Amino acid sequence: MSTSSCDILIHGGGPVGLACAAWTLQKFPDAKLTLIDRNPKEDADLASADSRGIALSHGSKLLLDTIHAWPTECADIHRVHVSQAGRFGRALMTREELNQEALGHIIRYRDIHMTLRQTLRNIQTKSPHFKWLHIGKEDSPVSTNTKCIVHAEGGLFKTQDWVESGRDYGQAALVGLVEVENAAPYQAWERFTSEGPLAVLPSHSGPHILNLVWCGSPESSQHRLQLSDADFLESLQKEFGSRIGRFLKIQDRRLYELGLNYRKEITKDNEVWIGNAAQTLHPVAGQGLNLGLRDAFLLAEKLVGVFSGAVENQTPVAIEHALESYAQSRKADRTTTIGLTDFMARVFTSNLVPIVMARGLALSALQWLPPVKTALARQMMFGRR
């Protein structure tokens, strides 16, 4: 399938690719931009698709608000409680400490996907040169005479067709929705167990239905997936404790394998990689989609800077320089976010006594050293700029 001639070709109709197209066209409606989307044109199948909760930072909300792409259904996080199972050390982060509307938000993946599709449709009506091509997963698009190619089609760990640098954590995440007895509104819990992080997060379904993300070894996670509901809830109660009362019901259990993939170089000639096509992260700090949205927003600024000017200035050298400038501007944020997520994924699964003690001291330090806690929270919310 040929995409014919265009200035900007974006591969990937997920949230990051859609957002990049929307921000580019919002700033420069006359852009000759083509989006290759392997999802169907109609929304019916997607509307009932992936219902897992995705953590979006308040910084991501502010970015998405600029294109009116914030979903109507979301669950805000005002407080985050972090602790170790059976060990000392705890920290509590609140929105009041940072003087922010919220620390973060939990949104169903399908809701952010659908909202961005509708946003792009609205922008499309004012973008005469924009082409949105829906192709089958088995088709291979052939781009001809394209000045800049954006790769935003990432996929999940172990389903990707690229592995450059990273690691397999030997973990899987069991996700689902759990009903609890005494949930505090707007409260998120992150509890580090001997196998990995266990998070209980707000959901759109009300104060007593929470998103569950339980990381563990592939074998343990597969075993938990196959347990009866009653046995699963008993196991979860034992691991999490009684801070929010009894766990009453579990639904929609599913597994995702966890690992880190990242490209050392995110540009080459006239090509650039963003979102999960550039880096796939462990969900321990909920940073994957947030980092991808920051990629898309800043890349859109660079693309508009090149293609909104005189045509004679849109030379291969000028485009390559713009992409190199983009890569340089993303270096600090990528390096910090990838490094922090990787560190947390590894250090919080170690059972070596010195590391366990150090974890407890680190959590206690976060609680009693407000500047350190604030700096960490702001990195999670806004990235490094």
KENUMAR-757151 format. One line per 2 residues: number of its first residue (from 1); their letters; for each residue y, x, z of C-alpha. Coordinates in nm, 2 decimals. Each point is the difference from the previous one (the first is absolute). Example, Ala and Ser with C-alpha at 12.3 -4.5 7.8 and 13.67 -1.06 7.14 Angstrom:
% KENUMAR-757151
1 = AS = -0.45/1.23/0.78 ~ 0.34/0.14/-0.07 $
% end
This chain:
% KENUMAR-757151
1 = MS = 0.00/0.00/0.00 ~ 0.33/0.15/-0.10 $
3 = TS = 0.31/-0.04/0.21 ~ 0.23/0.10/-0.29 $
5 = SC = 0.34/0.16/0.06 ~ 0.18/0.00/0.34 $
7 = DI = 0.21/0.23/0.21 ~ -0.19/-0.06/0.33 $
9 = LI = -0.37/-0.10/0.03 ~ -0.13/-0.10/0.34 $
11 = HG = -0.38/-0.01/0.05 ~ -0.09/-0.23/0.29 $
13 = GG = 0.08/-0.35/0.09 ~ -0.05/0.03/0.37 $
15 = PV = 0.28/-0.02/0.25 ~ 0.13/0.36/-0.06 $
17 = GL = 0.00/-0.03/-0.38 ~ 0.16/-0.35/0.01 $
19 = AC = 0.27/0.12/0.25 ~ 0.08/0.31/-0.22 $
21 = AA = 0.04/-0.23/-0.30 ~ 0.21/-0.25/0.19 $
23 = WT = 0.24/0.26/0.15 ~ 0.04/0.18/-0.34 $
25 = LQ = 0.08/-0.33/-0.18 ~ 0.23/-0.13/0.27 $
27 = KF = 0.21/0.31/-0.02 ~ -0.03/0.03/-0.38 $
29 = PD = -0.10/-0.33/-0.17 ~ 0.01/0.15/-0.35 $
31 = AK = -0.27/0.25/0.08 ~ -0.27/0.02/-0.26 $
33 = LT = -0.28/-0.02/0.25 ~ -0.37/-0.11/-0.04 $
35 = LI = -0.23/-0.08/0.29 ~ -0.38/0.02/-0.05 $
37 = DR = -0.16/-0.24/0.24 ~ -0.38/-0.03/0.04 $
39 = NP = 0.04/-0.32/0.20 ~ -0.01/-0.34/-0.18 $
41 = KE = 0.32/-0.15/-0.12 ~ -0.06/-0.32/0.21 $
43 = DA = 0.03/0.01/0.38 ~ -0.30/-0.23/0.08 $
45 = DL = -0.25/0.28/0.07 ~ 0.24/0.22/0.18 $
47 = AS = 0.13/-0.28/0.23 ~ -0.34/-0.02/0.16 $
49 = AD = -0.08/0.37/-0.01 ~ 0.05/0.29/0.25 $
51 = SR = 0.11/-0.16/0.33 ~ -0.01/0.32/0.22 $
53 = GI = 0.31/0.07/0.20 ~ 0.22/0.28/-0.12 $
55 = AL = 0.25/0.18/0.23 ~ 0.35/0.02/-0.15 $
57 = SH = 0.27/0.19/0.18 ~ 0.35/-0.15/0.06 $
59 = GS = 0.13/0.26/-0.25 ~ -0.23/-0.15/-0.27 $
61 = KL = 0.14/-0.35/0.08 ~ 0.35/0.13/-0.05 $
63 = LL = -0.10/0.15/-0.34 ~ -0.18/-0.32/-0.11 $
65 = DT = 0.29/-0.22/0.11 ~ 0.21/0.17/-0.27 $
67 = IH = -0.21/-0.17/-0.27 ~ -0.07/-0.32/0.21 $
69 = AW = -0.37/0.09/0.02 ~ -0.07/-0.06/0.37 $
71 = PT = -0.29/-0.25/0.05 ~ 0.08/-0.32/0.19 $
73 = EC = -0.31/0.04/0.22 ~ -0.01/0.31/0.22 $
75 = AD = -0.05/0.10/0.36 ~ 0.26/0.21/0.16 $
77 = IH = -0.08/0.28/0.25 ~ 0.24/0.04/0.29 $
79 = RV = -0.22/0.22/0.22 ~ -0.28/0.25/-0.05 $
81 = HV = -0.23/0.11/0.28 ~ -0.20/0.32/-0.06 $
83 = SQ = -0.28/0.12/0.23 ~ -0.33/0.18/0.02 $
85 = AG = -0.32/-0.19/0.09 ~ -0.13/0.13/0.33 $
87 = RF = 0.26/0.28/0.02 ~ 0.34/0.05/0.14 $
89 = GR = 0.32/-0.01/-0.21 ~ 0.19/-0.30/-0.14 $
91 = AL = 0.33/-0.07/-0.18 ~ 0.20/-0.31/-0.07 $
93 = MT = 0.25/-0.03/-0.28 ~ 0.24/-0.29/-0.02 $
95 = RE = 0.25/-0.12/-0.26 ~ 0.27/0.01/0.27 $
97 = EL = -0.04/0.38/0.04 ~ 0.09/0.05/-0.36 $
99 = NQ = 0.25/-0.29/-0.03 ~ -0.19/-0.14/-0.30 $
101 = EA = -0.09/-0.36/-0.10 ~ -0.37/0.10/0.01 $
103 = LG = -0.22/0.31/0.02 ~ -0.21/-0.13/-0.29 $
105 = HI = -0.16/-0.29/-0.17 ~ -0.36/-0.11/-0.09 $
107 = IR = -0.04/-0.17/-0.34 ~ -0.30/-0.10/-0.19 $
109 = YR = -0.05/0.22/-0.30 ~ -0.03/-0.29/-0.24 $
111 = DI = 0.34/-0.14/0.13 ~ 0.19/0.32/-0.07 $
113 = HM = -0.18/0.02/-0.34 ~ 0.09/-0.35/-0.09 $
115 = TL = 0.36/0.02/0.12 ~ 0.06/0.31/-0.21 $
117 = RQ = -0.15/-0.16/-0.31 ~ 0.24/-0.30/0.04 $
119 = TL = 0.29/0.24/0.06 ~ -0.08/0.19/-0.32 $
121 = RN = -0.03/-0.33/-0.19 ~ 0.35/-0.09/0.11 $
123 = IQ = 0.14/0.34/-0.10 ~ -0.19/-0.02/-0.33 $
125 = TK = 0.23/-0.29/-0.11 ~ 0.29/0.23/-0.01 $
127 = SP = -0.18/0.31/-0.14 ~ -0.02/-0.04/-0.38 $
129 = HF = -0.20/0.32/-0.06 ~ -0.25/-0.04/0.28 $
131 = KW = -0.37/-0.05/-0.10 ~ -0.26/-0.11/0.26 $
133 = LH = -0.35/0.06/-0.16 ~ -0.31/-0.14/0.17 $
135 = IG = -0.32/0.18/-0.11 ~ -0.36/-0.02/0.10 $
137 = KE = -0.14/0.26/0.24 ~ -0.23/0.13/-0.28 $
139 = DS = 0.29/0.05/-0.25 ~ 0.16/0.34/-0.04 $
141 = PV = 0.37/-0.03/-0.08 ~ 0.13/0.26/-0.25 $
143 = ST = 0.37/0.09/0.04 ~ 0.19/0.11/-0.30 $
145 = NT = 0.35/0.15/-0.01 ~ 0.06/-0.04/0.38 $
147 = KC = 0.27/0.21/0.15 ~ -0.12/-0.03/0.37 $
149 = IV = -0.33/-0.10/0.14 ~ -0.03/-0.13/0.36 $
151 = HA = -0.35/-0.01/0.16 ~ -0.01/-0.27/0.27 $
153 = EG = -0.36/-0.10/-0.03 ~ -0.16/0.15/0.31 $
155 = GL = -0.29/-0.20/0.14 ~ -0.18/0.05/0.33 $
157 = FK = -0.16/0.32/0.13 ~ -0.33/0.08/-0.17 $
159 = TQ = 0.08/-0.24/-0.28 ~ 0.26/0.23/-0.15 $
161 = DW = -0.07/0.20/-0.32 ~ 0.18/0.31/0.14 $
163 = VE = -0.06/0.23/0.30 ~ 0.24/0.29/0.02 $
165 = SG = 0.06/0.08/0.37 ~ -0.09/-0.17/0.32 $
167 = RD = -0.30/-0.09/0.22 ~ -0.26/-0.26/0.07 $
169 = YG = 0.04/-0.10/0.36 ~ -0.35/-0.13/0.03 $
171 = QA = 0.14/-0.33/0.11 ~ 0.02/-0.36/-0.11 $
173 = AL = 0.24/-0.27/0.10 ~ -0.13/-0.34/0.10 $
175 = VG = 0.27/-0.26/-0.05 ~ 0.01/-0.37/0.08 $
177 = LV = 0.18/-0.27/0.19 ~ -0.07/-0.05/0.37 $
179 = EV = 0.10/-0.29/0.23 ~ 0.10/0.11/0.35 $
181 = EN = 0.06/-0.17/0.33 ~ 0.34/0.14/0.12 $
183 = AA = 0.18/0.16/-0.29 ~ 0.36/0.11/0.07 $
185 = PY = 0.22/-0.10/-0.29 ~ 0.13/0.28/-0.22 $
187 = QA = -0.23/0.26/0.17 ~ -0.21/0.26/-0.18 $
189 = WE = -0.27/0.20/0.17 ~ -0.14/0.33/-0.11 $
191 = RF = -0.28/0.13/0.21 ~ -0.17/0.33/-0.08 $
193 = TS = -0.38/-0.01/0.05 ~ -0.26/0.28/-0.02 $
195 = EG = -0.05/-0.09/-0.37 ~ 0.35/-0.07/-0.11 $
197 = PL = 0.30/-0.23/0.03 ~ -0.05/-0.37/0.09 $
199 = AV = 0.31/-0.21/-0.08 ~ 0.07/-0.36/0.08 $
201 = LP = 0.31/-0.13/-0.18 ~ 0.19/-0.32/-0.04 $
203 = SH = -0.08/-0.23/-0.30 ~ 0.16/-0.28/-0.19 $
205 = SG = -0.25/-0.24/0.14 ~ 0.17/-0.04/0.34 $
207 = PH = 0.01/0.18/0.34 ~ -0.37/-0.03/0.08 $
209 = IL = -0.14/0.11/-0.34 ~ 0.04/0.38/-0.03 $
211 = NL = -0.08/0.26/-0.27 ~ -0.28/0.24/0.10 $
213 = VW = -0.04/0.35/-0.13 ~ -0.29/0.18/0.16 $
215 = CG = -0.07/0.35/-0.13 ~ -0.33/0.17/0.07 $
217 = SP = -0.28/0.20/-0.16 ~ -0.14/-0.17/-0.32 $
219 = ES = -0.33/-0.06/0.18 ~ 0.16/-0.16/0.31 $
221 = SQ = 0.24/-0.21/-0.22 ~ -0.29/-0.12/-0.22 $
223 = HR = -0.19/-0.10/0.31 ~ 0.30/-0.19/0.14 $
225 = LQ = 0.04/-0.17/-0.33 ~ -0.36/-0.14/0.02 $
227 = LS = 0.02/-0.11/0.37 ~ 0.01/-0.37/0.08 $
229 = DA = 0.34/-0.13/0.09 ~ -0.09/-0.02/0.37 $
231 = DF = -0.14/0.36/0.01 ~ 0.30/0.13/-0.20 $
233 = LE = 0.25/-0.16/0.24 ~ -0.19/0.14/0.30 $
235 = SL = 0.01/0.35/-0.15 ~ 0.37/-0.03/-0.08 $
237 = QK = 0.08/-0.12/0.35 ~ -0.18/0.29/0.16 $
239 = EF = 0.19/0.25/-0.22 ~ 0.35/-0.16/0.02 $
241 = GS = 0.00/-0.12/0.36 ~ 0.16/-0.32/0.14 $
243 = RI = 0.37/0.07/-0.05 ~ 0.03/-0.32/-0.22 $
245 = GR = -0.28/-0.20/0.16 ~ -0.32/-0.10/-0.18 $
247 = FL = -0.07/0.04/-0.37 ~ -0.11/-0.35/-0.11 $
249 = KI = -0.07/0.01/-0.37 ~ -0.03/0.24/-0.29 $
251 = QD = 0.03/-0.08/-0.37 ~ 0.03/0.17/-0.34 $
253 = RR = -0.17/0.33/0.10 ~ 0.00/0.27/-0.27 $
255 = LY = -0.02/0.38/-0.03 ~ 0.21/0.27/-0.17 $
257 = EL = -0.09/0.37/-0.02 ~ 0.27/0.23/0.13 $
259 = GL = 0.12/0.34/-0.13 ~ 0.30/0.20/-0.12 $
261 = NY = 0.07/0.08/-0.37 ~ 0.33/0.15/-0.10 $
263 = RK = 0.14/0.17/-0.31 ~ 0.16/0.34/0.06 $
265 = EI = 0.22/-0.05/-0.30 ~ 0.13/-0.36/-0.07 $
267 = TK = 0.17/0.07/-0.33 ~ -0.11/0.17/-0.32 $
269 = DN = 0.22/0.02/-0.31 ~ 0.10/-0.37/-0.06 $
271 = EV = -0.26/-0.15/0.25 ~ 0.04/-0.09/0.37 $
273 = WI = -0.24/-0.14/0.26 ~ 0.10/-0.23/0.28 $
275 = GN = -0.16/-0.21/0.27 ~ -0.38/0.02/0.03 $
277 = AA = 0.00/0.19/-0.33 ~ 0.18/0.28/0.18 $
279 = QT = -0.15/-0.03/0.35 ~ -0.25/-0.22/0.19 $
281 = LH = 0.03/0.01/0.38 ~ -0.20/-0.10/0.31 $
283 = PV = 0.13/-0.33/0.14 ~ 0.05/0.15/0.35 $
285 = AG = 0.38/-0.01/-0.02 ~ 0.03/-0.28/-0.26 $
287 = QG = 0.20/0.22/-0.24 ~ -0.18/-0.02/-0.34 $
289 = LN = 0.19/-0.29/-0.17 ~ 0.32/0.09/0.18 $
291 = LG = -0.01/0.35/-0.15 ~ -0.08/-0.14/-0.34 $
293 = LR = 0.29/-0.24/0.01 ~ 0.24/0.28/0.08 $
295 = DA = -0.15/0.19/-0.29 ~ 0.07/-0.30/-0.23 $
297 = FL = 0.35/-0.05/0.12 ~ 0.12/0.36/-0.04 $
299 = LA = -0.18/0.04/-0.33 ~ 0.18/-0.31/-0.13 $
301 = EK = 0.33/0.17/0.09 ~ -0.09/0.31/-0.20 $
303 = LV = -0.12/-0.20/-0.30 ~ 0.32/-0.21/-0.01 $
305 = GV = 0.20/0.32/0.02 ~ -0.16/0.13/-0.32 $
307 = FS = -0.05/-0.31/-0.21 ~ 0.32/-0.18/0.07 $
309 = GA = 0.20/0.28/-0.15 ~ 0.05/0.10/-0.37 $
311 = VE = -0.32/0.00/-0.21 ~ 0.07/0.36/-0.12 $
313 = NQ = -0.02/0.12/0.36 ~ -0.35/-0.15/0.05 $
315 = TP = -0.17/0.32/-0.12 ~ -0.34/0.12/0.12 $
317 = VA = 0.17/0.27/0.20 ~ 0.24/-0.24/0.17 $
319 = IE = -0.29/-0.24/0.09 ~ -0.21/0.29/0.13 $
321 = HA = 0.29/0.12/0.21 ~ 0.05/-0.35/0.14 $
323 = LE = -0.37/-0.03/0.10 ~ 0.02/0.35/0.15 $
325 = SY = 0.30/-0.11/0.20 ~ -0.19/-0.31/0.11 $
327 = AQ = -0.30/0.21/0.12 ~ 0.23/0.23/0.19 $
329 = SR = 0.17/-0.30/0.17 ~ -0.34/-0.14/0.11 $
331 = KA = -0.14/0.33/0.13 ~ 0.12/-0.02/0.36 $
333 = DR = -0.10/-0.37/0.04 ~ -0.34/0.05/-0.16 $
335 = TT = -0.08/0.32/0.18 ~ 0.10/-0.15/0.34 $
337 = TI = -0.17/-0.33/-0.04 ~ -0.33/0.14/-0.15 $
339 = GL = -0.01/0.27/0.27 ~ 0.07/-0.23/0.29 $
341 = TD = -0.25/-0.26/-0.12 ~ -0.27/0.26/-0.06 $
343 = FM = 0.07/0.16/0.34 ~ -0.03/-0.33/0.18 $
345 = AR = -0.31/-0.10/-0.19 ~ -0.18/0.32/0.11 $
347 = VF = 0.14/0.07/0.35 ~ -0.06/-0.35/0.12 $
349 = TS = -0.37/0.00/-0.09 ~ -0.08/0.32/0.17 $
351 = NL = -0.20/-0.01/0.33 ~ 0.06/0.36/0.10 $
353 = VP = 0.13/0.00/0.36 ~ 0.30/0.22/-0.07 $
355 = IV = 0.11/-0.22/-0.29 ~ -0.06/-0.32/0.20 $
357 = MA = 0.22/0.14/0.28 ~ 0.27/0.11/-0.25 $
359 = RG = 0.00/-0.35/-0.15 ~ 0.06/-0.16/0.33 $
361 = LA = 0.28/0.24/0.07 ~ 0.15/-0.07/-0.34 $
363 = LS = 0.00/-0.37/0.06 ~ 0.15/0.04/0.34 $
365 = AL = 0.27/0.23/-0.14 ~ 0.08/-0.27/-0.26 $
367 = QW = 0.05/-0.24/0.28 ~ 0.22/0.22/0.22 $
369 = LP = 0.19/0.19/-0.28 ~ 0.20/-0.27/-0.18 $
371 = PV = 0.15/0.23/-0.26 ~ -0.35/0.10/-0.12 $
373 = KT = -0.12/-0.36/-0.01 ~ 0.31/-0.11/-0.19 $
375 = AL = -0.04/0.28/-0.25 ~ -0.36/-0.09/-0.06 $
377 = AR = 0.07/-0.37/-0.03 ~ 0.28/0.06/-0.25 $
379 = QM = -0.23/0.21/-0.21 ~ -0.25/-0.29/-0.01 $
381 = MF = 0.28/-0.25/-0.08 ~ 0.21/0.18/-0.26 $
383 = GR = -0.18/0.32/-0.10 ~ 0.18/0.34/-0.02 $
385 = R = 0.31/0.02/-0.21 $
% end
